[in-house]
Amino acid sequence: MKSGKKTEDEILCEFLDTFEDHHADVAGNEDSRDGVITHEEWCEYYNNVSMSVDDDAYFEAMMNSTWNLKGDRVTKKGWGGEV
């Protein structure tokens, strides 16, 4: 992109590629890339991430901070700017 900015779609594709790239490497199958993140792909990726974190409590805090797993963070803006 000429302006140096990415569209929401470009950012989403890069995000999804993070999971699919890892799964394709582990599975040894580049054809497994389908634009859908399965439970297996999600778990494989975060299992790999967790191996680099020494403390379980820190990993839990990191996951909750990223994904709001406890549901304690209230947000008013949804994906794509919906209110």
Biopython code that builds the backbone (N, CA, C, O; Angstrom):
import numpy as np
from Bio.PDB.StructureBuilder import StructureBuilder

atoms = [
    (1, "MET", "N", (0.837, -1.165, 0.000)),
    (1, "MET", "CA", (0.000, 0.000, 0.000)),
    (1, "MET", "C", (0.890, 1.237, 0.000)),
    (1, "MET", "O", (1.864, 1.296, 0.751)),
    (2, "LYS", "N", (0.574, 2.212, -0.818)),
    (2, "LYS", "CA", (1.428, 3.383, -0.986)),
    (2, "LYS", "C", (1.511, 4.252, 0.259)),
    (2, "LYS", "O", (2.572, 4.807, 0.545)),
    (3, "SER", "N", (0.428, 4.384, 1.004)),
    (3, "SER", "CA", (0.418, 5.265, 2.167)),
    (3, "SER", "C", (1.157, 4.664, 3.364)),
    (3, "SER", "O", (1.410, 5.354, 4.352)),
    (4, "GLY", "N", (1.497, 3.394, 3.274)),
    (4, "GLY", "CA", (2.170, 2.731, 4.387)),
    (4, "GLY", "C", (1.203, 2.228, 5.435)),
    (4, "GLY", "O", (1.630, 1.710, 6.466)),
    (5, "LYS", "N", (-0.088, 2.368, 5.197)),
    (5, "LYS", "CA", (-1.108, 1.902, 6.132)),
    (5, "LYS", "C", (-1.761, 0.648, 5.570)),
    (5, "LYS", "O", (-1.882, 0.477, 4.357)),
    (6, "LYS", "N", (-2.176, -0.217, 6.474)),
    (6, "LYS", "CA", (-2.836, -1.452, 6.061)),
    (6, "LYS", "C", (-4.331, -1.348, 6.312)),
    (6, "LYS", "O", (-4.778, -0.655, 7.226)),
    (7, "THR", "N", (-5.082, -2.038, 5.495)),
    (7, "THR", "CA", (-6.525, -2.084, 5.692)),
    (7, "THR", "C", (-6.844, -3.094, 6.796)),
    (7, "THR", "O", (-5.992, -3.899, 7.171)),
    (8, "GLU", "N", (-8.058, -3.050, 7.308)),
    (8, "GLU", "CA", (-8.486, -4.025, 8.309)),
    (8, "GLU", "C", (-8.376, -5.443, 7.754)),
    (8, "GLU", "O", (-7.973, -6.361, 8.469)),
    (9, "ASP", "N", (-8.733, -5.624, 6.480)),
    (9, "ASP", "CA", (-8.657, -6.949, 5.865)),
    (9, "ASP", "C", (-7.219, -7.456, 5.794)),
    (9, "ASP", "O", (-6.964, -8.636, 6.033)),
    (10, "GLU", "N", (-6.275, -6.568, 5.466)),
    (10, "GLU", "CA", (-4.866, -6.964, 5.411)),
    (10, "GLU", "C", (-4.354, -7.377, 6.791)),
    (10, "GLU", "O", (-3.618, -8.355, 6.922)),
    (11, "ILE", "N", (-4.747, -6.630, 7.805)),
    (11, "ILE", "CA", (-4.331, -6.949, 9.172)),
    (11, "ILE", "C", (-4.944, -8.276, 9.617)),
    (11, "ILE", "O", (-4.267, -9.101, 10.229)),
    (12, "LEU", "N", (-6.221, -8.478, 9.311)),
    (12, "LEU", "CA", (-6.878, -9.733, 9.669)),
    (12, "LEU", "C", (-6.205, -10.913, 8.978)),
    (12, "LEU", "O", (-5.985, -11.949, 9.606)),
    (13, "CYS", "N", (-5.876, -10.773, 7.702)),
    (13, "CYS", "CA", (-5.208, -11.857, 6.970)),
    (13, "CYS", "C", (-3.849, -12.181, 7.581)),
    (13, "CYS", "O", (-3.486, -13.351, 7.700)),
    (14, "GLU", "N", (-3.098, -11.156, 7.967)),
    (14, "GLU", "CA", (-1.805, -11.399, 8.615)),
    (14, "GLU", "C", (-1.979, -12.114, 9.946)),
    (14, "GLU", "O", (-1.208, -13.012, 10.286)),
    (15, "PHE", "N", (-2.995, -11.709, 10.695)),
    (15, "PHE", "CA", (-3.285, -12.349, 11.981)),
    (15, "PHE", "C", (-3.621, -13.828, 11.775)),
    (15, "PHE", "O", (-3.078, -14.689, 12.467)),
    (16, "LEU", "N", (-4.505, -14.121, 10.837)),
    (16, "LEU", "CA", (-4.888, -15.512, 10.570)),
    (16, "LEU", "C", (-3.693, -16.317, 10.068)),
    (16, "LEU", "O", (-3.545, -17.492, 10.405)),
    (17, "ASP", "N", (-2.845, -15.688, 9.268)),
    (17, "ASP", "CA", (-1.655, -16.371, 8.761)),
    (17, "ASP", "C", (-0.733, -16.823, 9.884)),
    (17, "ASP", "O", (-0.054, -17.842, 9.758)),
    (18, "THR", "N", (-0.704, -16.072, 10.981)),
    (18, "THR", "CA", (0.139, -16.448, 12.119)),
    (18, "THR", "C", (-0.193, -17.863, 12.584)),
    (18, "THR", "O", (0.709, -18.664, 12.832)),
    (19, "PHE", "N", (-1.464, -18.169, 12.701)),
    (19, "PHE", "CA", (-1.903, -19.492, 13.160)),
    (19, "PHE", "C", (-1.716, -20.535, 12.066)),
    (19, "PHE", "O", (-1.240, -21.640, 12.326)),
    (20, "GLU", "N", (-2.090, -20.181, 10.851)),
    (20, "GLU", "CA", (-2.034, -21.157, 9.767)),
    (20, "GLU", "C", (-0.600, -21.473, 9.352)),
    (20, "GLU", "O", (-0.297, -22.610, 8.993)),
    (21, "ASP", "N", (0.277, -20.484, 9.398)),
    (21, "ASP", "CA", (1.682, -20.741, 9.089)),
    (21, "ASP", "C", (2.254, -21.761, 10.057)),
    (21, "ASP", "O", (2.935, -22.702, 9.648)),
    (22, "HIS", "N", (1.979, -21.576, 11.330)),
    (22, "HIS", "CA", (2.490, -22.508, 12.341)),
    (22, "HIS", "C", (1.915, -23.902, 12.111)),
    (22, "HIS", "O", (2.651, -24.888, 12.152)),
    (23, "HIS", "N", (0.616, -23.995, 11.871)),
    (23, "HIS", "CA", (-0.026, -25.298, 11.667)),
    (23, "HIS", "C", (0.512, -25.982, 10.412)),
    (23, "HIS", "O", (0.751, -27.189, 10.416)),
    (24, "ALA", "N", (0.699, -25.222, 9.352)),
    (24, "ALA", "CA", (1.229, -25.802, 8.106)),
    (24, "ALA", "C", (2.635, -26.344, 8.335)),
    (24, "ALA", "O", (2.987, -27.398, 7.805)),
    (25, "ASP", "N", (3.448, -25.624, 9.129)),
    (25, "ASP", "CA", (4.801, -26.088, 9.439)),
    (25, "ASP", "C", (4.774, -27.376, 10.245)),
    (25, "ASP", "O", (5.524, -28.311, 9.961)),
    (26, "VAL", "N", (3.904, -27.422, 11.255)),
    (26, "VAL", "CA", (3.819, -28.607, 12.121)),
    (26, "VAL", "C", (3.248, -29.794, 11.352)),
    (26, "VAL", "O", (3.752, -30.912, 11.451)),
    (27, "ALA", "N", (2.198, -29.538, 10.590)),
    (27, "ALA", "CA", (1.541, -30.619, 9.856)),
    (27, "ALA", "C", (2.327, -31.022, 8.612)),
    (27, "ALA", "O", (2.117, -32.099, 8.053)),
    (28, "GLY", "N", (3.239, -30.141, 8.183)),
    (28, "GLY", "CA", (3.998, -30.423, 6.963)),
    (28, "GLY", "C", (3.122, -30.391, 5.728)),
    (28, "GLY", "O", (3.396, -31.054, 4.728)),
    (29, "ASN", "N", (2.058, -29.600, 5.822)),
    (29, "ASN", "CA", (1.095, -29.576, 4.734)),
    (29, "ASN", "C", (0.689, -28.143, 4.445)),
    (29, "ASN", "O", (-0.165, -27.586, 5.135)),
    (30, "GLU", "N", (1.288, -27.549, 3.441)),
    (30, "GLU", "CA", (0.960, -26.174, 3.058)),
    (30, "GLU", "C", (-0.484, -26.055, 2.591)),
    (30, "GLU", "O", (-1.055, -24.965, 2.634)),
    (31, "ASP", "N", (-1.090, -27.164, 2.143)),
    (31, "ASP", "CA", (-2.479, -27.141, 1.669)),
    (31, "ASP", "C", (-3.477, -26.981, 2.800)),
    (31, "ASP", "O", (-4.669, -26.801, 2.549)),
    (32, "SER", "N", (-3.006, -27.042, 4.059)),
    (32, "SER", "CA", (-3.924, -26.930, 5.191)),
    (32, "SER", "C", (-4.372, -25.488, 5.418)),
    (32, "SER", "O", (-5.208, -25.237, 6.286)),
    (33, "ARG", "N", (-3.838, -24.546, 4.661)),
    (33, "ARG", "CA", (-4.202, -23.137, 4.798)),
    (33, "ARG", "C", (-5.550, -22.895, 4.127)),
    (33, "ARG", "O", (-5.682, -23.004, 2.908)),
    (34, "ASP", "N", (-6.554, -22.564, 4.952)),
    (34, "ASP", "CA", (-7.890, -22.375, 4.411)),
    (34, "ASP", "C", (-8.580, -21.107, 4.901)),
    (34, "ASP", "O", (-9.747, -20.885, 4.580)),
    (35, "GLY", "N", (-7.879, -20.264, 5.677)),
    (35, "GLY", "CA", (-8.475, -19.030, 6.174)),
    (35, "GLY", "C", (-9.361, -19.216, 7.389)),
    (35, "GLY", "O", (-9.992, -18.264, 7.850)),
    (36, "VAL", "N", (-9.415, -20.434, 7.915)),
    (36, "VAL", "CA", (-10.216, -20.731, 9.099)),
    (36, "VAL", "C", (-9.285, -21.250, 10.178)),
    (36, "VAL", "O", (-8.497, -22.164, 9.932)),
    (37, "ILE", "N", (-9.368, -20.675, 11.376)),
    (37, "ILE", "CA", (-8.542, -21.134, 12.488)),
    (37, "ILE", "C", (-9.337, -22.163, 13.273)),
    (37, "ILE", "O", (-10.358, -21.847, 13.885)),
    (38, "THR", "N", (-8.861, -23.383, 13.248)),
    (38, "THR", "CA", (-9.532, -24.458, 13.972)),
    (38, "THR", "C", (-9.073, -24.476, 15.425)),
    (38, "THR", "O", (-8.083, -23.836, 15.782)),
    (39, "HIS", "N", (-9.785, -25.196, 16.240)),
    (39, "HIS", "CA", (-9.398, -25.364, 17.646)),
    (39, "HIS", "C", (-8.000, -25.976, 17.724)),
    (39, "HIS", "O", (-7.190, -25.572, 18.558)),
    (40, "GLU", "N", (-7.721, -26.937, 16.868)),
    (40, "GLU", "CA", (-6.413, -27.586, 16.832)),
    (40, "GLU", "C", (-5.303, -26.574, 16.487)),
    (40, "GLU", "O", (-4.253, -26.556, 17.130)),
    (41, "GLU", "N", (-5.544, -25.742, 15.476)),
    (41, "GLU", "CA", (-4.546, -24.734, 15.090)),
    (41, "GLU", "C", (-4.312, -23.737, 16.226)),
    (41, "GLU", "O", (-3.175, -23.358, 16.504)),
    (42, "TRP", "N", (-5.384, -23.322, 16.872)),
    (42, "TRP", "CA", (-5.303, -22.384, 17.997)),
    (42, "TRP", "C", (-4.463, -22.978, 19.127)),
    (42, "TRP", "O", (-3.556, -22.329, 19.648)),
    (43, "CYS", "N", (-4.775, -24.205, 19.492)),
    (43, "CYS", "CA", (-4.064, -24.871, 20.592)),
    (43, "CYS", "C", (-2.601, -25.116, 20.247)),
    (43, "CYS", "O", (-1.731, -24.931, 21.098)),
    (44, "GLU", "N", (-2.318, -25.524, 19.028)),
    (44, "GLU", "CA", (-0.923, -25.734, 18.605)),
    (44, "GLU", "C", (-0.116, -24.450, 18.731)),
    (44, "GLU", "O", (1.002, -24.453, 19.247)),
    (45, "TYR", "N", (-0.694, -23.356, 18.255)),
    (45, "TYR", "CA", (0.006, -22.072, 18.293)),
    (45, "TYR", "C", (0.302, -21.662, 19.729)),
    (45, "TYR", "O", (1.440, -21.327, 20.058)),
    (46, "TYR", "N", (-0.724, -21.687, 20.594)),
    (46, "TYR", "CA", (-0.518, -21.230, 21.967)),
    (46, "TYR", "C", (0.261, -22.231, 22.808)),
    (46, "TYR", "O", (0.877, -21.843, 23.800)),
    (47, "ASN", "N", (0.250, -23.489, 22.446)),
    (47, "ASN", "CA", (1.131, -24.454, 23.112)),
    (47, "ASN", "C", (2.585, -24.069, 22.838)),
    (47, "ASN", "O", (3.427, -24.122, 23.734)),
    (48, "ASN", "N", (2.868, -23.689, 21.614)),
    (48, "ASN", "CA", (4.212, -23.254, 21.246)),
    (48, "ASN", "C", (4.587, -21.961, 21.974)),
    (48, "ASN", "O", (5.701, -21.836, 22.482)),
    (49, "VAL", "N", (3.666, -21.008, 22.024)),
    (49, "VAL", "CA", (3.921, -19.752, 22.735)),
    (49, "VAL", "C", (4.179, -20.028, 24.213)),
    (49, "VAL", "O", (5.089, -19.445, 24.802)),
    (50, "SER", "N", (3.390, -20.905, 24.812)),
    (50, "SER", "CA", (3.506, -21.149, 26.254)),
    (50, "SER", "C", (4.856, -21.756, 26.634)),
    (50, "SER", "O", (5.308, -21.597, 27.768)),
    (51, "MET", "N", (5.495, -22.446, 25.702)),
    (51, "MET", "CA", (6.798, -23.042, 26.004)),
    (51, "MET", "C", (7.868, -21.984, 26.243)),
    (51, "MET", "O", (8.889, -22.268, 26.870)),
    (52, "SER", "N", (7.647, -20.774, 25.754)),
    (52, "SER", "CA", (8.638, -19.715, 25.941)),
    (52, "SER", "C", (8.338, -18.844, 27.163)),
    (52, "SER", "O", (9.059, -17.883, 27.433)),
    (53, "VAL", "N", (7.274, -19.180, 27.904)),
    (53, "VAL", "CA", (6.898, -18.417, 29.095)),
    (53, "VAL", "C", (7.169, -19.293, 30.312)),
    (53, "VAL", "O", (6.616, -20.386, 30.443)),
    (54, "ASP", "N", (8.026, -18.799, 31.198)),
    (54, "ASP", "CA", (8.462, -19.596, 32.352)),
    (54, "ASP", "C", (7.419, -19.734, 33.452)),
    (54, "ASP", "O", (7.461, -20.697, 34.217)),
    (55, "ASP", "N", (6.508, -18.817, 33.544)),
    (55, "ASP", "CA", (5.594, -18.777, 34.681)),
    (55, "ASP", "C", (4.148, -18.936, 34.206)),
    (55, "ASP", "O", (3.682, -18.154, 33.377)),
    (56, "ASP", "N", (3.436, -19.941, 34.723)),
    (56, "ASP", "CA", (2.050, -20.188, 34.313)),
    (56, "ASP", "C", (1.142, -19.001, 34.612)),
    (56, "ASP", "O", (0.263, -18.673, 33.815)),
    (57, "ALA", "N", (1.351, -18.356, 35.763)),
    (57, "ALA", "CA", (0.519, -17.206, 36.131)),
    (57, "ALA", "C", (0.717, -16.064, 35.130)),
    (57, "ALA", "O", (-0.239, -15.377, 34.769)),
    (58, "TYR", "N", (1.952, -15.869, 34.688)),
    (58, "TYR", "CA", (2.218, -14.819, 33.704)),
    (58, "TYR", "C", (1.542, -15.169, 32.372)),
    (58, "TYR", "O", (0.957, -14.296, 31.730)),
    (59, "PHE", "N", (1.618, -16.431, 31.958)),
    (59, "PHE", "CA", (0.975, -16.851, 30.710)),
    (59, "PHE", "C", (-0.535, -16.635, 30.806)),
    (59, "PHE", "O", (-1.157, -16.151, 29.860)),
    (60, "GLU", "N", (-1.123, -16.994, 31.948)),
    (60, "GLU", "CA", (-2.557, -16.790, 32.144)),
    (60, "GLU", "C", (-2.907, -15.304, 32.056)),
    (60, "GLU", "O", (-3.884, -14.932, 31.405)),
    (61, "ALA", "N", (-2.113, -14.461, 32.706)),
    (61, "ALA", "CA", (-2.350, -13.015, 32.663)),
    (61, "ALA", "C", (-2.216, -12.487, 31.237)),
    (61, "ALA", "O", (-2.998, -11.641, 30.803)),
    (62, "MET", "N", (-1.219, -12.993, 30.513)),
    (62, "MET", "CA", (-1.008, -12.572, 29.126)),
    (62, "MET", "C", (-2.211, -12.958, 28.254)),
    (62, "MET", "O", (-2.685, -12.149, 27.456)),
    (63, "MET", "N", (-2.695, -14.181, 28.407)),
    (63, "MET", "CA", (-3.837, -14.642, 27.613)),
    (63, "MET", "C", (-5.098, -13.855, 27.957)),
    (63, "MET", "O", (-5.851, -13.470, 27.063)),
    (64, "ASN", "N", (-5.333, -13.614, 29.246)),
    (64, "ASN", "CA", (-6.518, -12.858, 29.636)),
    (64, "ASN", "C", (-6.426, -11.417, 29.141)),
    (64, "ASN", "O", (-7.418, -10.848, 28.686)),
    (65, "SER", "N", (-5.250, -10.838, 29.232)),
    (65, "SER", "CA", (-5.068, -9.468, 28.763)),
    (65, "SER", "C", (-5.316, -9.366, 27.256)),
    (65, "SER", "O", (-5.915, -8.401, 26.780)),
    (66, "THR", "N", (-4.858, -10.352, 26.530)),
    (66, "THR", "CA", (-5.011, -10.344, 25.072)),
    (66, "THR", "C", (-6.438, -10.647, 24.644)),
    (66, "THR", "O", (-6.993, -9.957, 23.789)),
    (67, "TRP", "N", (-7.038, -11.684, 25.240)),
    (67, "TRP", "CA", (-8.319, -12.193, 24.755)),
    (67, "TRP", "C", (-9.487, -11.946, 25.696)),
    (67, "TRP", "O", (-10.610, -12.347, 25.387)),
    (68, "ASN", "N", (-9.259, -11.294, 26.840)),
    (68, "ASN", "CA", (-10.313, -11.012, 27.816)),
    (68, "ASN", "C", (-11.100, -12.285, 28.158)),
    (68, "ASN", "O", (-12.331, -12.290, 28.134)),
    (69, "LEU", "N", (-10.381, -13.344, 28.473)),
    (69, "LEU", "CA", (-11.002, -14.647, 28.725)),
    (69, "LEU", "C", (-11.909, -14.642, 29.948)),
    (69, "LEU", "O", (-12.879, -15.398, 30.001)),
    (70, "LYS", "N", (-11.609, -13.804, 30.922)),
    (70, "LYS", "CA", (-12.444, -13.734, 32.127)),
    (70, "LYS", "C", (-13.667, -12.846, 31.914)),
    (70, "LYS", "O", (-14.591, -12.850, 32.726)),
    (71, "GLY", "N", (-13.669, -12.096, 30.833)),
    (71, "GLY", "CA", (-14.803, -11.236, 30.525)),
    (71, "GLY", "C", (-14.920, -10.026, 31.429)),
    (71, "GLY", "O", (-15.987, -9.417, 31.516)),
    (72, "ASP", "N", (-13.829, -9.666, 32.109)),
    (72, "ASP", "CA", (-13.897, -8.560, 33.058)),
    (72, "ASP", "C", (-13.562, -7.202, 32.448)),
    (72, "ASP", "O", (-13.679, -6.179, 33.123)),
    (73, "ARG", "N", (-13.155, -7.178, 31.208)),
    (73, "ARG", "CA", (-12.849, -5.912, 30.538)),
    (73, "ARG", "C", (-14.021, -5.573, 29.624)),
    (73, "ARG", "O", (-14.362, -6.354, 28.735)),
    (74, "VAL", "N", (-14.625, -4.436, 29.833)),
    (74, "VAL", "CA", (-15.773, -4.018, 29.043)),
    (74, "VAL", "C", (-15.289, -3.127, 27.911)),
    (74, "VAL", "O", (-14.579, -2.146, 28.132)),
    (75, "THR", "N", (-15.679, -3.479, 26.713)),
    (75, "THR", "CA", (-15.329, -2.662, 25.555)),
    (75, "THR", "C", (-16.609, -2.208, 24.875)),
    (75, "THR", "O", (-17.605, -2.931, 24.853)),
    (76, "LYS", "N", (-16.573, -1.031, 24.333)),
    (76, "LYS", "CA", (-17.752, -0.493, 23.654)),
    (76, "LYS", "C", (-17.624, -0.561, 22.153)),
    (76, "LYS", "O", (-18.609, -0.393, 21.434)),
    (77, "LYS", "N", (-16.402, -0.812, 21.665)),
    (77, "LYS", "CA", (-16.188, -0.832, 20.218)),
    (77, "LYS", "C", (-15.943, -2.261, 19.780)),
    (77, "LYS", "O", (-15.056, -2.932, 20.306)),
    (78, "GLY", "N", (-16.719, -2.727, 18.824)),
    (78, "GLY", "CA", (-16.560, -4.083, 18.311)),
    (78, "GLY", "C", (-15.649, -4.106, 17.107)),
    (78, "GLY", "O", (-15.168, -3.065, 16.661)),
    (79, "TRP", "N", (-15.412, -5.295, 16.582)),
    (79, "TRP", "CA", (-14.586, -5.453, 15.391)),
    (79, "TRP", "C", (-15.197, -4.651, 14.255)),
    (79, "TRP", "O", (-16.406, -4.708, 14.030)),
    (80, "GLY", "N", (-14.380, -3.917, 13.551)),
    (80, "GLY", "CA", (-14.844, -3.137, 12.416)),
    (80, "GLY", "C", (-15.494, -1.831, 12.812)),
    (80, "GLY", "O", (-16.058, -1.137, 11.966)),
    (81, "GLY", "N", (-15.422, -1.477, 14.116)),
    (81, "GLY", "CA", (-15.940, -0.195, 14.561)),
    (81, "GLY", "C", (-17.410, -0.200, 14.929)),
    (81, "GLY", "O", (-17.974, 0.863, 15.186)),
    (82, "GLU", "N", (-18.055, -1.364, 14.964)),
    (82, "GLU", "CA", (-19.470, -1.395, 15.350)),
    (82, "GLU", "C", (-19.592, -1.021, 16.814)),
    (82, "GLU", "O", (-18.725, -1.350, 17.624)),
    (83, "VAL", "N", (-20.675, -0.331, 17.149)),
    (83, "VAL", "CA", (-20.913, 0.067, 18.548)),
    (83, "VAL", "C", (-22.018, -0.771, 19.107)),
    (83, "VAL", "O", (-22.387, -0.609, 20.270)),
]
sb = StructureBuilder()
sb.init_structure("model")
sb.init_model(0)
sb.init_chain("A")
sb.init_seg("    ")
for serial, (resi, resn, name, xyz) in enumerate(atoms, 1):
    if name == "N":
        sb.init_residue(resn, " ", resi, " ")
    sb.init_atom(name, np.array(xyz, "f"), 0.0, 1.0, " ", f" {name:<3s}", serial, name[0])
structure = sb.get_structure()
